[in-house]
Amino acid sequence: MNDLAIYNDKGIAWSKHDSQRVEVERQLLLGQIRCLIKDLGDKRISVELLDALENGSLKTDMTGHYIACAKQTKL
């Protein structure tokens, strides 16, 4: 999630990716997050984080807000 927030905040500008490449990068990072959630089991993940993944707000977040949600994960 940290990588996604950094990419959204500064990485898009630094990389000079076009809108298609931005979507590809975001989907790759979201895929990594989904794999981690699958491995952990979604019962351990905060509802706010799961909702953000589902409704798309995680994909465009540049604040890192959802990192705090991820830290609530029950390991």
PDB file of N, CA, C and O in Angstrom, chain B, residues numbered from 101:
ATOM      1  N   MET B 101       0.802  -1.182   0.000  1.00  0.00           N
ATOM      2  CA  MET B 101       0.000   0.000   0.000  1.00  0.00           C
ATOM      3  C   MET B 101       0.850   1.253   0.000  1.00  0.00           C
ATOM      4  O   MET B 101       0.503   2.265  -0.609  1.00  0.00           O
ATOM      5  N   ASN B 102       1.950   1.165   0.685  1.00  0.00           N
ATOM      6  CA  ASN B 102       2.871   2.285   0.704  1.00  0.00           C
ATOM      7  C   ASN B 102       3.335   2.605  -0.720  1.00  0.00           C
ATOM      8  O   ASN B 102       3.396   3.771  -1.110  1.00  0.00           O
ATOM      9  N   ASP B 103       3.657   1.572  -1.488  1.00  0.00           N
ATOM     10  CA  ASP B 103       4.115   1.778  -2.864  1.00  0.00           C
ATOM     11  C   ASP B 103       3.028   2.445  -3.708  1.00  0.00           C
ATOM     12  O   ASP B 103       3.321   3.302  -4.542  1.00  0.00           O
ATOM     13  N   LEU B 104       1.778   2.048  -3.489  1.00  0.00           N
ATOM     14  CA  LEU B 104       0.674   2.630  -4.245  1.00  0.00           C
ATOM     15  C   LEU B 104       0.490   4.099  -3.885  1.00  0.00           C
ATOM     16  O   LEU B 104       0.314   4.934  -4.772  1.00  0.00           O
ATOM     17  N   ALA B 105       0.528   4.423  -2.605  1.00  0.00           N
ATOM     18  CA  ALA B 105       0.381   5.814  -2.178  1.00  0.00           C
ATOM     19  C   ALA B 105       1.522   6.679  -2.723  1.00  0.00           C
ATOM     20  O   ALA B 105       1.300   7.806  -3.166  1.00  0.00           O
ATOM     21  N   ILE B 106       2.723   6.147  -2.685  1.00  0.00           N
ATOM     22  CA  ILE B 106       3.881   6.892  -3.212  1.00  0.00           C
ATOM     23  C   ILE B 106       3.741   7.081  -4.722  1.00  0.00           C
ATOM     24  O   ILE B 106       3.996   8.166  -5.245  1.00  0.00           O
ATOM     25  N   TYR B 107       3.339   6.031  -5.410  1.00  0.00           N
ATOM     26  CA  TYR B 107       3.150   6.142  -6.854  1.00  0.00           C
ATOM     27  C   TYR B 107       2.107   7.210  -7.175  1.00  0.00           C
ATOM     28  O   TYR B 107       2.322   8.048  -8.051  1.00  0.00           O
ATOM     29  N   ASN B 108       0.978   7.181  -6.465  1.00  0.00           N
ATOM     30  CA  ASN B 108      -0.077   8.156  -6.713  1.00  0.00           C
ATOM     31  C   ASN B 108       0.371   9.574  -6.372  1.00  0.00           C
ATOM     32  O   ASN B 108       0.009  10.523  -7.068  1.00  0.00           O
ATOM     33  N   ASP B 109       1.143   9.721  -5.322  1.00  0.00           N
ATOM     34  CA  ASP B 109       1.551  11.055  -4.864  1.00  0.00           C
ATOM     35  C   ASP B 109       2.620  11.668  -5.759  1.00  0.00           C
ATOM     36  O   ASP B 109       2.456  12.791  -6.236  1.00  0.00           O
ATOM     37  N   LYS B 110       3.690  10.958  -5.986  1.00  0.00           N
ATOM     38  CA  LYS B 110       4.824  11.513  -6.723  1.00  0.00           C
ATOM     39  C   LYS B 110       5.227  10.680  -7.939  1.00  0.00           C
ATOM     40  O   LYS B 110       5.726  11.217  -8.928  1.00  0.00           O
ATOM     41  N   GLY B 111       5.010   9.384  -7.863  1.00  0.00           N
ATOM     42  CA  GLY B 111       5.502   8.478  -8.898  1.00  0.00           C
ATOM     43  C   GLY B 111       4.936   8.724 -10.277  1.00  0.00           C
ATOM     44  O   GLY B 111       5.642   8.583 -11.276  1.00  0.00           O
ATOM     45  N   ILE B 112       3.667   9.089 -10.343  1.00  0.00           N
ATOM     46  CA  ILE B 112       3.058   9.343 -11.650  1.00  0.00           C
ATOM     47  C   ILE B 112       3.780  10.506 -12.334  1.00  0.00           C
ATOM     48  O   ILE B 112       4.122  10.431 -13.514  1.00  0.00           O
ATOM     49  N   ALA B 113       4.001  11.563 -11.587  1.00  0.00           N
ATOM     50  CA  ALA B 113       4.676  12.740 -12.162  1.00  0.00           C
ATOM     51  C   ALA B 113       6.124  12.415 -12.518  1.00  0.00           C
ATOM     52  O   ALA B 113       6.595  12.783 -13.594  1.00  0.00           O
ATOM     53  N   TRP B 114       6.826  11.732 -11.626  1.00  0.00           N
ATOM     54  CA  TRP B 114       8.236  11.415 -11.872  1.00  0.00           C
ATOM     55  C   TRP B 114       8.407  10.472 -13.060  1.00  0.00           C
ATOM     56  O   TRP B 114       9.332  10.616 -13.859  1.00  0.00           O
ATOM     57  N   SER B 115       7.498   9.508 -13.157  1.00  0.00           N
ATOM     58  CA  SER B 115       7.620   8.511 -14.220  1.00  0.00           C
ATOM     59  C   SER B 115       7.155   9.045 -15.572  1.00  0.00           C
ATOM     60  O   SER B 115       7.525   8.519 -16.622  1.00  0.00           O
ATOM     61  N   LYS B 116       6.346  10.089 -15.532  1.00  0.00           N
ATOM     62  CA  LYS B 116       5.761  10.660 -16.754  1.00  0.00           C
ATOM     63  C   LYS B 116       4.928   9.624 -17.519  1.00  0.00           C
ATOM     64  O   LYS B 116       4.862   9.651 -18.748  1.00  0.00           O
ATOM     65  N   HIS B 117       4.293   8.708 -16.769  1.00  0.00           N
ATOM     66  CA  HIS B 117       3.434   7.706 -17.393  1.00  0.00           C
ATOM     67  C   HIS B 117       2.188   8.363 -17.962  1.00  0.00           C
ATOM     68  O   HIS B 117       1.657   9.318 -17.395  1.00  0.00           O
ATOM     69  N   ASP B 118       1.731   7.838 -19.087  1.00  0.00           N
ATOM     70  CA  ASP B 118       0.453   8.292 -19.628  1.00  0.00           C
ATOM     71  C   ASP B 118      -0.671   7.600 -18.855  1.00  0.00           C
ATOM     72  O   ASP B 118      -0.406   6.729 -18.026  1.00  0.00           O
ATOM     73  N   SER B 119      -1.909   7.978 -19.118  1.00  0.00           N
ATOM     74  CA  SER B 119      -3.032   7.457 -18.331  1.00  0.00           C
ATOM     75  C   SER B 119      -3.166   5.940 -18.430  1.00  0.00           C
ATOM     76  O   SER B 119      -3.556   5.293 -17.458  1.00  0.00           O
ATOM     77  N   GLN B 120      -2.850   5.366 -19.585  1.00  0.00           N
ATOM     78  CA  GLN B 120      -2.918   3.909 -19.719  1.00  0.00           C
ATOM     79  C   GLN B 120      -1.873   3.223 -18.836  1.00  0.00           C
ATOM     80  O   GLN B 120      -2.171   2.229 -18.173  1.00  0.00           O
ATOM     81  N   ARG B 121      -0.671   3.748 -18.832  1.00  0.00           N
ATOM     82  CA  ARG B 121       0.398   3.157 -18.020  1.00  0.00           C
ATOM     83  C   ARG B 121       0.109   3.340 -16.535  1.00  0.00           C
ATOM     84  O   ARG B 121       0.407   2.454 -15.735  1.00  0.00           O
ATOM     85  N   VAL B 122      -0.465   4.474 -16.159  1.00  0.00           N
ATOM     86  CA  VAL B 122      -0.848   4.699 -14.762  1.00  0.00           C
ATOM     87  C   VAL B 122      -1.819   3.606 -14.320  1.00  0.00           C
ATOM     88  O   VAL B 122      -1.675   3.042 -13.235  1.00  0.00           O
ATOM     89  N   GLU B 123      -2.791   3.315 -15.151  1.00  0.00           N
ATOM     90  CA  GLU B 123      -3.768   2.277 -14.806  1.00  0.00           C
ATOM     91  C   GLU B 123      -3.095   0.917 -14.677  1.00  0.00           C
ATOM     92  O   GLU B 123      -3.416   0.154 -13.767  1.00  0.00           O
ATOM     93  N   VAL B 124      -2.170   0.606 -15.572  1.00  0.00           N
ATOM     94  CA  VAL B 124      -1.442  -0.667 -15.503  1.00  0.00           C
ATOM     95  C   VAL B 124      -0.665  -0.760 -14.188  1.00  0.00           C
ATOM     96  O   VAL B 124      -0.732  -1.775 -13.495  1.00  0.00           O
ATOM     97  N   GLU B 125       0.062   0.285 -13.852  1.00  0.00           N
ATOM     98  CA  GLU B 125       0.846   0.292 -12.609  1.00  0.00           C
ATOM     99  C   GLU B 125      -0.052   0.139 -11.392  1.00  0.00           C
ATOM    100  O   GLU B 125       0.246  -0.636 -10.483  1.00  0.00           O
ATOM    101  N   ARG B 126      -1.141   0.873 -11.380  1.00  0.00           N
ATOM    102  CA  ARG B 126      -2.074   0.778 -10.244  1.00  0.00           C
ATOM    103  C   ARG B 126      -2.646  -0.632 -10.126  1.00  0.00           C
ATOM    104  O   ARG B 126      -2.759  -1.166  -9.023  1.00  0.00           O
ATOM    105  N   GLN B 127      -3.006  -1.232 -11.250  1.00  0.00           N
ATOM    106  CA  GLN B 127      -3.561  -2.582 -11.201  1.00  0.00           C
ATOM    107  C   GLN B 127      -2.530  -3.597 -10.715  1.00  0.00           C
ATOM    108  O   GLN B 127      -2.874  -4.530  -9.990  1.00  0.00           O
ATOM    109  N   LEU B 128      -1.279  -3.423 -11.107  1.00  0.00           N
ATOM    110  CA  LEU B 128      -0.223  -4.310 -10.612  1.00  0.00           C
ATOM    111  C   LEU B 128      -0.091  -4.202  -9.091  1.00  0.00           C
ATOM    112  O   LEU B 128       0.002  -5.212  -8.394  1.00  0.00           O
ATOM    113  N   LEU B 129      -0.084  -2.979  -8.592  1.00  0.00           N
ATOM    114  CA  LEU B 129       0.045  -2.771  -7.148  1.00  0.00           C
ATOM    115  C   LEU B 129      -1.195  -3.261  -6.409  1.00  0.00           C
ATOM    116  O   LEU B 129      -1.080  -3.844  -5.331  1.00  0.00           O
ATOM    117  N   LEU B 130      -2.372  -3.034  -6.970  1.00  0.00           N
ATOM    118  CA  LEU B 130      -3.590  -3.548  -6.353  1.00  0.00           C
ATOM    119  C   LEU B 130      -3.599  -5.075  -6.353  1.00  0.00           C
ATOM    120  O   LEU B 130      -4.093  -5.696  -5.412  1.00  0.00           O
ATOM    121  N   GLY B 131      -3.059  -5.674  -7.401  1.00  0.00           N
ATOM    122  CA  GLY B 131      -2.962  -7.134  -7.456  1.00  0.00           C
ATOM    123  C   GLY B 131      -2.097  -7.683  -6.328  1.00  0.00           C
ATOM    124  O   GLY B 131      -2.419  -8.712  -5.733  1.00  0.00           O
ATOM    125  N   GLN B 132      -1.006  -6.997  -6.041  1.00  0.00           N
ATOM    126  CA  GLN B 132      -0.147  -7.414  -4.924  1.00  0.00           C
ATOM    127  C   GLN B 132      -0.906  -7.303  -3.600  1.00  0.00           C
ATOM    128  O   GLN B 132      -0.797  -8.180  -2.743  1.00  0.00           O
ATOM    129  N   ILE B 133      -1.661  -6.240  -3.441  1.00  0.00           N
ATOM    130  CA  ILE B 133      -2.441  -6.049  -2.213  1.00  0.00           C
ATOM    131  C   ILE B 133      -3.502  -7.135  -2.095  1.00  0.00           C
ATOM    132  O   ILE B 133      -3.704  -7.696  -1.018  1.00  0.00           O
ATOM    133  N   ARG B 134      -4.174  -7.428  -3.193  1.00  0.00           N
ATOM    134  CA  ARG B 134      -5.204  -8.483  -3.157  1.00  0.00           C
ATOM    135  C   ARG B 134      -4.597  -9.843  -2.801  1.00  0.00           C
ATOM    136  O   ARG B 134      -5.205 -10.619  -2.064  1.00  0.00           O
ATOM    137  N   CYS B 135      -3.424 -10.128  -3.311  1.00  0.00           N
ATOM    138  CA  CYS B 135      -2.751 -11.392  -2.981  1.00  0.00           C
ATOM    139  C   CYS B 135      -2.433 -11.470  -1.497  1.00  0.00           C
ATOM    140  O   CYS B 135      -2.622 -12.514  -0.873  1.00  0.00           O
ATOM    141  N   LEU B 136      -1.956 -10.384  -0.935  1.00  0.00           N
ATOM    142  CA  LEU B 136      -1.670 -10.362   0.502  1.00  0.00           C
ATOM    143  C   LEU B 136      -2.933 -10.566   1.317  1.00  0.00           C
ATOM    144  O   LEU B 136      -2.935 -11.308   2.299  1.00  0.00           O
ATOM    145  N   ILE B 137      -4.008  -9.905   0.909  1.00  0.00           N
ATOM    146  CA  ILE B 137      -5.276 -10.059   1.617  1.00  0.00           C
ATOM    147  C   ILE B 137      -5.762 -11.493   1.514  1.00  0.00           C
ATOM    148  O   ILE B 137      -6.250 -12.058   2.492  1.00  0.00           O
ATOM    149  N   LYS B 138      -5.632 -12.077   0.343  1.00  0.00           N
ATOM    150  CA  LYS B 138      -6.038 -13.476   0.160  1.00  0.00           C
ATOM    151  C   LYS B 138      -5.225 -14.393   1.068  1.00  0.00           C
ATOM    152  O   LYS B 138      -5.774 -15.300   1.695  1.00  0.00           O
ATOM    153  N   ASP B 139      -3.933 -14.158   1.136  1.00  0.00           N
ATOM    154  CA  ASP B 139      -3.065 -14.983   1.981  1.00  0.00           C
ATOM    155  C   ASP B 139      -3.422 -14.844   3.459  1.00  0.00           C
ATOM    156  O   ASP B 139      -3.393 -15.822   4.207  1.00  0.00           O
ATOM    157  N   LEU B 140      -3.758 -13.626   3.874  1.00  0.00           N
ATOM    158  CA  LEU B 140      -4.083 -13.380   5.289  1.00  0.00           C
ATOM    159  C   LEU B 140      -5.514 -13.763   5.629  1.00  0.00           C
ATOM    160  O   LEU B 140      -5.808 -14.133   6.766  1.00  0.00           O
ATOM    161  N   GLY B 141      -6.392 -13.678   4.664  1.00  0.00           N
ATOM    162  CA  GLY B 141      -7.807 -13.895   4.907  1.00  0.00           C
ATOM    163  C   GLY B 141      -8.480 -12.572   5.214  1.00  0.00           C
ATOM    164  O   GLY B 141      -8.030 -11.824   6.082  1.00  0.00           O
ATOM    165  N   ASP B 142      -9.559 -12.285   4.500  1.00  0.00           N
ATOM    166  CA  ASP B 142     -10.165 -10.967   4.631  1.00  0.00           C
ATOM    167  C   ASP B 142     -10.819 -10.717   5.985  1.00  0.00           C
ATOM    168  O   ASP B 142     -11.155  -9.575   6.298  1.00  0.00           O
ATOM    169  N   LYS B 143     -11.004 -11.742   6.784  1.00  0.00           N
ATOM    170  CA  LYS B 143     -11.554 -11.556   8.142  1.00  0.00           C
ATOM    171  C   LYS B 143     -10.568 -10.799   9.030  1.00  0.00           C
ATOM    172  O   LYS B 143     -10.965 -10.213  10.037  1.00  0.00           O
ATOM    173  N   ARG B 144      -9.305 -10.810   8.667  1.00  0.00           N
ATOM    174  CA  ARG B 144      -8.268 -10.133   9.452  1.00  0.00           C
ATOM    175  C   ARG B 144      -8.049  -8.682   9.041  1.00  0.00           C
ATOM    176  O   ARG B 144      -7.353  -7.936   9.730  1.00  0.00           O
ATOM    177  N   ILE B 145      -8.634  -8.289   7.936  1.00  0.00           N
ATOM    178  CA  ILE B 145      -8.396  -6.973   7.343  1.00  0.00           C
ATOM    179  C   ILE B 145      -9.512  -6.023   7.770  1.00  0.00           C
ATOM    180  O   ILE B 145     -10.670  -6.426   7.879  1.00  0.00           O
ATOM    181  N   SER B 146      -9.161  -4.768   8.009  1.00  0.00           N
ATOM    182  CA  SER B 146     -10.178  -3.796   8.431  1.00  0.00           C
ATOM    183  C   SER B 146     -11.235  -3.629   7.340  1.00  0.00           C
ATOM    184  O   SER B 146     -10.936  -3.684   6.147  1.00  0.00           O
ATOM    185  N   VAL B 147     -12.455  -3.426   7.772  1.00  0.00           N
ATOM    186  CA  VAL B 147     -13.569  -3.226   6.855  1.00  0.00           C
ATOM    187  C   VAL B 147     -13.316  -1.985   5.996  1.00  0.00           C
ATOM    188  O   VAL B 147     -13.642  -1.978   4.808  1.00  0.00           O
ATOM    189  N   GLU B 148     -12.747  -0.956   6.578  1.00  0.00           N
ATOM    190  CA  GLU B 148     -12.469   0.271   5.826  1.00  0.00           C
ATOM    191  C   GLU B 148     -11.517   0.002   4.668  1.00  0.00           C
ATOM    192  O   GLU B 148     -11.709   0.527   3.572  1.00  0.00           O
ATOM    193  N   LEU B 149     -10.514  -0.795   4.898  1.00  0.00           N
ATOM    194  CA  LEU B 149      -9.551  -1.121   3.843  1.00  0.00           C
ATOM    195  C   LEU B 149     -10.205  -1.973   2.756  1.00  0.00           C
ATOM    196  O   LEU B 149     -10.000  -1.724   1.568  1.00  0.00           O
ATOM    197  N   LEU B 150     -10.982  -2.964   3.148  1.00  0.00           N
ATOM    198  CA  LEU B 150     -11.677  -3.798   2.164  1.00  0.00           C
ATOM    199  C   LEU B 150     -12.646  -2.967   1.338  1.00  0.00           C
ATOM    200  O   LEU B 150     -12.747  -3.150   0.125  1.00  0.00           O
ATOM    201  N   ASP B 151     -13.360  -2.055   1.990  1.00  0.00           N
ATOM    202  CA  ASP B 151     -14.285  -1.171   1.277  1.00  0.00           C
ATOM    203  C   ASP B 151     -13.533  -0.283   0.285  1.00  0.00           C
ATOM    204  O   ASP B 151     -13.994  -0.079  -0.838  1.00  0.00           O
ATOM    205  N   ALA B 152     -12.382   0.243   0.694  1.00  0.00           N
ATOM    206  CA  ALA B 152     -11.585   1.111  -0.177  1.00  0.00           C
ATOM    207  C   ALA B 152     -11.085   0.349  -1.401  1.00  0.00           C
ATOM    208  O   ALA B 152     -11.011   0.904  -2.498  1.00  0.00           O
ATOM    209  N   LEU B 153     -10.749  -0.900  -1.212  1.00  0.00           N
ATOM    210  CA  LEU B 153     -10.314  -1.731  -2.325  1.00  0.00           C
ATOM    211  C   LEU B 153     -11.484  -1.979  -3.272  1.00  0.00           C
ATOM    212  O   LEU B 153     -11.328  -1.928  -4.492  1.00  0.00           O
ATOM    213  N   GLU B 154     -12.635  -2.244  -2.710  1.00  0.00           N
ATOM    214  CA  GLU B 154     -13.835  -2.535  -3.497  1.00  0.00           C
ATOM    215  C   GLU B 154     -14.361  -1.309  -4.248  1.00  0.00           C
ATOM    216  O   GLU B 154     -14.716  -1.402  -5.423  1.00  0.00           O
ATOM    217  N   ASN B 155     -14.410  -0.165  -3.570  1.00  0.00           N
ATOM    218  CA  ASN B 155     -15.020   1.020  -4.196  1.00  0.00           C
ATOM    219  C   ASN B 155     -14.038   1.848  -5.023  1.00  0.00           C
ATOM    220  O   ASN B 155     -14.441   2.815  -5.669  1.00  0.00           O
ATOM    221  N   GLY B 156     -12.762   1.484  -5.011  1.00  0.00           N
ATOM    222  CA  GLY B 156     -11.778   2.146  -5.852  1.00  0.00           C
ATOM    223  C   GLY B 156     -11.020   3.293  -5.209  1.00  0.00           C
ATOM    224  O   GLY B 156     -10.093   3.832  -5.814  1.00  0.00           O
ATOM    225  N   SER B 157     -11.394   3.678  -3.995  1.00  0.00           N
ATOM    226  CA  SER B 157     -10.703   4.810  -3.374  1.00  0.00           C
ATOM    227  C   SER B 157      -9.254   4.458  -3.007  1.00  0.00           C
ATOM    228  O   SER B 157      -8.403   5.346  -2.950  1.00  0.00           O
ATOM    229  N   LEU B 158      -8.974   3.204  -2.764  1.00  0.00           N
ATOM    230  CA  LEU B 158      -7.592   2.789  -2.477  1.00  0.00           C
ATOM    231  C   LEU B 158      -6.702   3.017  -3.693  1.00  0.00           C
ATOM    232  O   LEU B 158      -5.545   3.415  -3.560  1.00  0.00           O
ATOM    233  N   LYS B 159      -7.248   2.764  -4.871  1.00  0.00           N
ATOM    234  CA  LYS B 159      -6.481   2.863  -6.108  1.00  0.00           C
ATOM    235  C   LYS B 159      -5.916   4.257  -6.350  1.00  0.00           C
ATOM    236  O   LYS B 159      -4.831   4.394  -6.914  1.00  0.00           O
ATOM    237  N   THR B 160      -6.629   5.275  -5.937  1.00  0.00           N
ATOM    238  CA  THR B 160      -6.205   6.647  -6.237  1.00  0.00           C
ATOM    239  C   THR B 160      -5.708   7.412  -5.014  1.00  0.00           C
ATOM    240  O   THR B 160      -5.353   8.586  -5.121  1.00  0.00           O
ATOM    241  N   ASP B 161      -5.680   6.759  -3.853  1.00  0.00           N
ATOM    242  CA  ASP B 161      -5.241   7.448  -2.632  1.00  0.00           C
ATOM    243  C   ASP B 161      -3.773   7.830  -2.713  1.00  0.00           C
ATOM    244  O   ASP B 161      -2.921   7.002  -3.037  1.00  0.00           O
ATOM    245  N   MET B 162      -3.487   9.086  -2.416  1.00  0.00           N
ATOM    246  CA  MET B 162      -2.094   9.525  -2.396  1.00  0.00           C
ATOM    247  C   MET B 162      -1.676   9.968  -0.997  1.00  0.00           C
ATOM    248  O   MET B 162      -0.553  10.433  -0.800  1.00  0.00           O
ATOM    249  N   THR B 163      -2.561   9.826  -0.042  1.00  0.00           N
ATOM    250  CA  THR B 163      -2.272  10.298   1.310  1.00  0.00           C
ATOM    251  C   THR B 163      -1.613   9.246   2.182  1.00  0.00           C
ATOM    252  O   THR B 163      -0.942   9.581   3.158  1.00  0.00           O
ATOM    253  N   GLY B 164      -1.795   7.981   1.841  1.00  0.00           N
ATOM    254  CA  GLY B 164      -1.296   6.914   2.689  1.00  0.00           C
ATOM    255  C   GLY B 164      -2.250   6.565   3.818  1.00  0.00           C
ATOM    256  O   GLY B 164      -1.903   5.804   4.721  1.00  0.00           O
ATOM    257  N   HIS B 165      -3.457   7.125   3.767  1.00  0.00           N
ATOM    258  CA  HIS B 165      -4.452   6.870   4.815  1.00  0.00           C
ATOM    259  C   HIS B 165      -4.681   5.372   5.035  1.00  0.00           C
ATOM    260  O   HIS B 165      -4.819   4.924   6.173  1.00  0.00           O
ATOM    261  N   TYR B 166      -4.720   4.622   3.976  1.00  0.00           N
ATOM    262  CA  TYR B 166      -5.050   3.201   4.099  1.00  0.00           C
ATOM    263  C   TYR B 166      -3.904   2.369   4.655  1.00  0.00           C
ATOM    264  O   TYR B 166      -4.094   1.206   5.009  1.00  0.00           O
ATOM    265  N   ILE B 167      -2.735   2.948   4.731  1.00  0.00           N
ATOM    266  CA  ILE B 167      -1.627   2.269   5.403  1.00  0.00           C
ATOM    267  C   ILE B 167      -1.968   2.091   6.875  1.00  0.00           C
ATOM    268  O   ILE B 167      -1.700   1.041   7.459  1.00  0.00           O
ATOM    269  N   ALA B 168      -2.562   3.123   7.474  1.00  0.00           N
ATOM    270  CA  ALA B 168      -2.996   3.026   8.873  1.00  0.00           C
ATOM    271  C   ALA B 168      -4.053   1.940   9.021  1.00  0.00           C
ATOM    272  O   ALA B 168      -4.062   1.213  10.014  1.00  0.00           O
ATOM    273  N   CYS B 169      -4.930   1.827   8.056  1.00  0.00           N
ATOM    274  CA  CYS B 169      -5.947   0.763   8.091  1.00  0.00           C
ATOM    275  C   CYS B 169      -5.276  -0.610   8.009  1.00  0.00           C
ATOM    276  O   CYS B 169      -5.680  -1.545   8.700  1.00  0.00           O
ATOM    277  N   ALA B 170      -4.264  -0.724   7.171  1.00  0.00           N
ATOM    278  CA  ALA B 170      -3.561  -2.001   7.026  1.00  0.00           C
ATOM    279  C   ALA B 170      -2.861  -2.387   8.322  1.00  0.00           C
ATOM    280  O   ALA B 170      -2.739  -3.569   8.645  1.00  0.00           O
ATOM    281  N   LYS B 171      -2.410  -1.394   9.052  1.00  0.00           N
ATOM    282  CA  LYS B 171      -1.729  -1.671  10.332  1.00  0.00           C
ATOM    283  C   LYS B 171      -2.693  -2.222  11.375  1.00  0.00           C
ATOM    284  O   LYS B 171      -2.254  -2.724  12.410  1.00  0.00           O
ATOM    285  N   GLN B 172      -3.987  -2.138  11.126  1.00  0.00           N
ATOM    286  CA  GLN B 172      -4.987  -2.708  12.039  1.00  0.00           C
ATOM    287  C   GLN B 172      -5.169  -4.196  11.795  1.00  0.00           C
ATOM    288  O   GLN B 172      -5.919  -4.850  12.520  1.00  0.00           O
ATOM    289  N   THR B 173      -4.497  -4.749  10.783  1.00  0.00           N
ATOM    290  CA  THR B 173      -4.624  -6.147  10.449  1.00  0.00           C
ATOM    291  C   THR B 173      -4.233  -7.011  11.639  1.00  0.00           C
ATOM    292  O   THR B 173      -3.206  -6.792  12.282  1.00  0.00           O
ATOM    293  N   LYS B 174      -5.069  -7.988  11.911  1.00  0.00           N
ATOM    294  CA  LYS B 174      -4.846  -8.901  13.044  1.00  0.00           C
ATOM    295  C   LYS B 174      -3.998 -10.087  12.576  1.00  0.00           C
ATOM    296  O   LYS B 174      -4.489 -10.997  11.908  1.00  0.00           O
ATOM    297  N   LEU B 175      -2.727 -10.054  12.940  1.00  0.00           N
ATOM    298  CA  LEU B 175      -1.830 -11.143  12.535  1.00  0.00           C
ATOM    299  C   LEU B 175      -1.757 -12.228  13.574  1.00  0.00           C
ATOM    300  O   LEU B 175      -1.046 -13.215  13.387  1.00  0.00           O
TER     301      LEU B 175
END
